[in-house]
Amino acid sequence: MTTPAVSTARKWATLVLCCLAGLVLAIDMTALHLAIPGLIRDLDPTATQILWIADAYGFALAGLLVTMGGLGDRIGRKRLLLIGMAAFAGASAATAYASSPELLIAARALLGVAGATIMPSTLSIVRNVFTDPRERTTAVGISTGVVGAGIGLGPVLGGAVLDHFWWGSVFLINVPTMAAILVAAVFVLPESRDPKPGRLDLPSVPLSIVGVLGVVYAITESTHGGVGQPAVLVALGIGVLGLALFVRRQSRLAEPLIDVRLFRRAAFSGSIGANLFAMFAMVAQSLIFAQYFQLVLGWSPWQAGLAGLPGALAAMTGGALAAPLITALGRARVVALGMAVSAAGFVVYVLVTGADGGYLPMLGAMLPAGFGMGMALTVTADTILASVSKDRAGAASAISETATELGGALGMAVLGSVLNAAYRGSLDLPAGLPAGAADGVRDSLGGALQVAGALPGQLAGQVVAAARGAFLDGMHVALYCSAGMAALVALAALVTLRSVPKVIEEPATDDEATPTDDEATPTGGERATGLVPARR
């Protein structure tokens, strides 16, 4: 069943509800970091349990995105979204009132499962409702911008709530909010599904879960103990093998969970790659700057969260302006321009951040970095969704979201490791440290401040100054890496998206949207992407 024509008012109401659902997920993702100190005091988790509390959500989410995207195409995207909203509200309540680390880990995993049903469903519903290419690009831009704003709002709301209530309150906010969205969605959202979905290939489900989860686990764990850990190598091997078997099986099925032939097209694979590496460059910065504001400048969690809000609003603005810029410049140039502006923003960050740096100069870096990312990610997300018929929008959305999750995990792992290595390399420890204290100082800036709290005044000041200086050195190296990555994505976009038309015509069927095995490889022009301009 495809989506019937809906009124203009209902289309935009649908967009609002889908944006609100995505906003709740984005806020939830970033609020946890602020809640960790409080839950450590109340639940006394081990170091390993803390890692699982932080990672269980992302593991479950990433592992199930592909499956849930295909499932929504089959059973109905509205139906899956409503189920996910109800599950997310229930899991949020369980998370808020978890009485032990084990229960908290389980509740966070359930949140990830629910999130995996919501993320691809919202984008695919937007794709089905907005069939006009220009309206679709605008709607995707608004949706992308709202999620970006949610990432910035998470620390603000979380910090404000945690100033007055216990750690679980940041999750309890989700319950009435998601319940209200669910009730409205029942009456507003239109139902849509693939009219010829075929059966769900059951062996493909565990292969996709094992493959994605193995890779994400390996990337995440490598940040805690290095790439050479046996668990990391085993997980990476299992993940790569699972993904290889999954791709092989999909290429041989008449009714695949996802059509891997889409990756033969430069427009689709280029947009996926741009999403992945853009998130690589961007995601780690939220964690880095949370530490900078709180541990270097000494700001409160609420102040730190509020400080990042202009960047999130700039990303929202960039997403909203992407559609008219496509008309003027074309998709490849808009993505390249957005990533180049972001790269410049990352470089400016290096120039204006210091141990006594002011906030106003940082806005000169934060605003272009956020604006450029919002602009680029809107165009790539819209290109991915437009590359397939709207009947398979759930699967395409799931691929896009999976790439985003992988990019975020990879950015945390690689840039986190770069920062830590540069921190240790530039750390100049003062003489006279007690036995065992040096290890804590070398571990991280947070560890150094904890050690300094138990030292005499003058020595404590020397340790704090050395650790903060080393952290700034590491942060600057990570920012240069982000700038370099953004610049490379800009260059790649000019090549991979150069033939994508400004306005992409609605594919009538998947066969029309996807090249066949015996289709000759095009040599250039619009034929190279499998996309044609809309009829004027």
N, C-alpha and C positions, 0 to 999 in steps of 0.2 A: 504494500500500500504506500503510494507516494503521498506527499502532502498536498491537499487541495489548495486552491487559491484562497488566501485569507485577506481580510481587510487590512488597510494600512495601520489602523490603530492596534489591531491584534498583533501584527508583525512587530511593531516597536515595543508592545507590552511583552511579547515573547523574548525579545532581546534584553529587556530590563530584567526579567526573571532569570534568564540564563546568566547574565552578568552578575546578578546578586549571588547566585549559587557558586559561580567561580570566585567571587570576592570572598565568600566565607571560607572556601578552601585555601585561598592565598593567605588570608589573615591567620588561619590556623597553622599554616606551615611555618611562619616566622615567629609566632607568639611563643612557641615551645622553648626557644633559647632563653627567654627571660624567666620562664617558670622553673628552669632546672635548679637554680640555687634553693628555692623554696621546697621543691619536692625532695631534694637531697636531705634537707633538715628533717622533713617529716617522715620520709620512707626509708632513709639510710640505705640506698642502693649501693652495690659494689661498683667498681669502675667499669666492669664488663656490662653490668645491668644498665648503667647510665648510657653506654654506647647503644645498647639495644633499644632503650627508651627513645633515643634520638633517631635511630635508623629504622625501626620496625615499620613505621608509616611509609617511608620511602620505598622500602623493599617490597611491601605488599602492593603499593600503588604501581610501581614500575613493572612488576612481574605480571600484573593482570590487565594492563591497559589494552594490549592487543586483543586478548580474549574478550574483554568487555565491549570494545569497539565493534567487533564482529557480532557479538551477541545482540547489541542494540539494533544493528541492521536487520537482524532476524526476528526478534520478538517485539520490536517497537522501541524507539528511542525515548519517547515520553514515558512509557511503562518502566523502562530500566532506570531513567532519571528519578522517577518518583520512588522507586524501591531504594535507590541509592541515597536519596535525601532522608528518607525515614531511617535507614540504617546509619547514616552519618550522625543524625540527631541522637539516636540511641547510643552509639559508640562514644559520642562526645560526653554524654552523661556518665557512662561507665568510666571514661578516662578521668573525669573530674573527681569522682568519688572512689577511685582505685585505692585500696587499703594496703597494697603491697607492691613491690617492684614487678613481680611476676604478673599480677593483674593489670598493672599499668602497661606493660609490654604487650599483653594480649589485646587490651583495649586500643592501643595505638595501631596494632596490626589490623584490627577491624575497621578503624578509621581509614586506613590505607585501602582496604577492599572496597569500602563505600566510595572513597574518592575516585577509585578506578572506574566506577560506574558513572560518576558525575562528569568527569573531565571530558571524555570523548562525546558524551551525550549532548552536552551544552553546545559545543561547536558544531556538531552534525545537525542539530535542530536549527541553529542559526543558518547553516548552509542550505537547509531545505526550505526554510521560510523565505529567505531573501534570494530570489532567483534572478533578479536583475543584477548584472555584473557590477555596476557601479554602486548600487545599494549594498550588495554583498561585501564589497571591499570596505565600505564605510562601517558596516555592522561588525565585521571582523576587527577593524581597527579600534572601534569602541570597546569591544569585548577584550581584546588584547591589552588595551590601555587600562581598563578597570582592574584586570588581574594584576597588572604592574603596580597600580595604585594600592591594591590590597597587600602586596608584599611590603610596601612602605607603611601601610596603616597597621599591620600586625604588631610591630614593636610599640607603636604609639598607643594603641588600645590596650595591648598587653601590659605595658608599663603603667598606664593610668589605673588599670584594674588592680594590678599587683601592689600598688602603693596603698591599697585599702583592704584587700581581701587575700585569702589563701591561694596557693598556687593553682588549685583546680578551677578557680573562677574563670581563668582565661579560656577553658574548654567549655564551661557551662554556658557561656554566651552563645555558643553555636546552637543550643537546643531550641530556644524560642525563635531564634532568627531563621533557622532552617525549617522549622515547623510552619512558620508563617509563609515562607516561600513555597513550601510544598502545597499548602492549601490553595494558594493563588494559582499555582501551576496546574492543578487539577482542572480548573475552569478555563485557563487561558491558553496553555500550550496545545498545539495541534499534534496529533500522532502521525508518525511516519515510519516506514520500514522499507526494506528492499522487497519489491513485489515478487522477485524470483530469487530468494536467498539461498536455496539449496540447503542441504543438511549441514549441521555443524560437525566438522571433522574432529572427532574426539581425540585421536592421537596428536593432533596439532596443538591442542590446548596445553598439555604438560610440557611439550617441547618448547613452546614460546615462553612459558613461565620459567622453566629451568634455565633456558638460554639467557633471557634478560636478567633474571634474578642472579644468576651466577656471575655475570659481568658486573652488574651494579654492586653486588656484595664484594667482589674482588677490588673494585675501584675504591669503595668506601673503606674497607678494612686496610687497604694499603696506606691510608692516611694515618692510621694509628700505630702501625708497627713496621711499615716498609713493604716494598713490593716482593722481597724475597721470602716472606713468610710462607711456610708450607700450605697453610689454609688459603692464602691468597692465590697461590699458583694452582692449587687443586680447583678452587672455585672458578678461576679464570678458564682453566682447561675444560671444565664441565660446561661453563656458559658458552664458550666458543663452539664446542661440539654440539650442544643443544641448538644453537642458532643455525649452525651449518645444516644439521638434519632438518630443522624447521624449514629453512629456505628451500632445501632440496625437495621436501615433501610438497610445499606449496607450489613449486614450479611444475609438479606432475599431476596435481589435482584439477579436475574439471571445475570444482567449486571450492576454491581455496579460502582460508580464513582471511588472508590478505593477498592481493595480487602482486607478487614480487616483480612482475614484468614492468611495473611502474618505475622501478629504479633504473630502467634502461634509458629513461628520458632525462635529459640534462635539467629540464625545468623542475621536475619533481625531486630528483636526487640532489640537485644543487640547493633547492629550498630546504630540504631536510638537513643537509650538511651545514647550511648557514644557520639554521635554528640551533643545531647541536653546538656549534662552536661559538655562536653568539652567547648562548647560556653559559658556556665554559668561561667566557671572558667576564660575564656579568655576575653570576650567582655568588661566586666566592667573595665578591666585593662587599656584599651585605654583611657577611660574617666578619670580614677584615675591619670594616668601618665600625661595626658594633664594638669590637675590641678597642679600636682607636679612640672612639669617643669616651668609652667608659674607663679603660685601663690607662690610656695615655693622658687624656684631658681631664679625667676624673668626673665625668658627667653621670647623672643618674640614668637608669634604664629608660625612663620616660623621656628624658631630654635626648638621649641617644636615638630613640625611635623617632621622635619629632624632627630631629636634625636630618634624617634621611627622607622625610616626606616630600620636599620639593623635587628631589630626583624622581620619585614615583609619579608625581603629578606631571613632570616634564615628559616622562614616558607615555603617559596617557594622552598628552597633547600631541606628541609625535605620532602616536597611533591614529588619532582622529584626523590629522592632516595628511596622512599617507595617501588617501584616495585622490585628492586633487593634485598632489605631487606626481602620482603615477601618470595622470593625464598630461602633465607638462613635460615630464622627464623620461617616462618609461620605467618598467619594473626594475631592470638591472641597475640603472643609475640611482634610483631611489634607495635600494638596498645598499649599494656601494657608498652613497653619500651618507646614509645613516650610520654605517659602520665606521666610516672615516671620521665623522663628527664625534662618535663615541671614542675612537682611538685618541683623538686630540684631547677629549675630556680626561681620559686616563693619564695622559702625559701632564696635563695641567695639575691634576691631583698631586703628582710628585712634587711639583714646584711650590705648592701652597700648604702642604701638610708638614707639620713639625711638632715638637714637644710643647710649644707655646703658640701654635698656629691659631689664627682667628677663624671664625665660622664664615664670615661674609666672603672672603676670598675663595673658600671651598665651593660656594654657589657657582662661581665661574667655571668650575669643573663639573659639578654635579648636574647642572641643568643641561649642558650639551651631551654629556654621557647618557643621561636618561632619555632625552629627546631622540637622539640618534638610534638608540636601541629600540625604543617604541616604534619608531618609523620603520626600521628594517624588519623587525619581527612581524609587524602587521602585514607587510607585503609578502613575506615568505609563507606565513600562515594562510593567507588568502590564495596564493598560488597553489599550495598543496591541496586545499579544499576544492579549488576549481579544476584540478587536474583529473578528477574522477566525476562520474555522474553522481547526482545527489543521493541516489539509492545506496551507494557505498560510502557515504560520507563518514559513517561511524568508523570504518576501518581506516580511512585516510586520517581522520582526526586522531585515532589511537597511535598511528605511526608518528605523527607530528608530536604528540604528547610524550611518547616514549623517547624520541630523540631529545626533547627538552629535558626529560628526567636524566638521561644518560649524560647530556652535556653539563647539567648542574652537578651531578655526582663526580664527573671527570674534572670539572673546574675546582671543586672542593678538594679533591685528592691531589691534583697536580699543583695548583697554586698554593694550597695549604702546605704541601711539602716544600715548595720553593720558599715560601715565607719562613717556615721553620728552619730550613737549612741555612738560609741567609741570616736568620736571627742568631743561630748558634755560631756561625762563622764570624760574625762581626762582634759578638759579645766579648767585652773586655772586663773580666771579673776583678773586683778590687781585692787587695791583699787582706788577709785576716779573717776570711770566711770560716766558720766552724766546719768540722768534718761532716760531710753529708749534705750540707746546705748548697754546695755548688751544683749538685745534680738537680735539685729543685729549681734553681735559677736558670740552668740551661734548658730545662724542659719546656718552658713557655713563659710569656710575660706574666700571665696569671699566677704561675707557680713562683716566679720571682717576687711578685708583690706579697704573696703569702709568706714566703721565707723572710722577706724584709720586715714583716710585722713582728717577728720574734727577735730581731737584731737590735743592738744599741743604735741610738739616733743617728750618729754620723755615718756609721757603716751601712745602716739601712738606707740612708739617702744616697750613698754611692751605688748601692745595688740597684735601687729604683732608677737612678739616672742612667746607669749602664744598660739595664734591661730595656728601658723605654727607647733609648737611642738605637739599640740593636733591633728592636721591633720595627722602628721606623725604617731602618735600612732594609729589613726583610719586606716590609709593606711596599716600599718603593720598587724593589725588584719585581714583586708580584704584579704591581701596577704596570710596569714596563712590559711584562709578559702579556698582560691583558691588552695593552695597546697594540702590541705586535700581532696578537691573535686577531683582534678586530680589523687591523689593516689587511691581513691576509684574507679574511672573509670578504672584505670589500673588493679586493682584486679578483677573488674567485667568483663573486657574484657577477662581475662584469663579463666573465667568460661563460658561466653556466646559464645565466638568465638573459643573455643578450638577445636571443631570438623569441623570447616570450612576449606576446603582444600586450599592449596596454590594457585592453579589454578582452577577457577570455570568454569565448562563447560557451554556453551551457552544453556539456556533452549529453547527447541523447541516451546513450547506453554505455556500459563499461567497454563493450567491444569497440565502440567508436573512440572511447577515451584512451584505450590501452593498445599499444602496438602488439601485433601478433608475432608468433615465432618466426614466420617467414617474411615479415615486413622488411623491406630493404632499409638499410641505415641511411637516413637522409644526410645530405651534405651541407645544408645550411638553410638560412631563412626560417620562416615560421614553421615549416615542415619539420625542422630539427627537433622541436619539442613535442610534437604531437598535438599542439594547441593552435587554434586558428582564431583570428580576430572576430569579434562579434559583428554580425551584419549591421551595417549602418542603415 
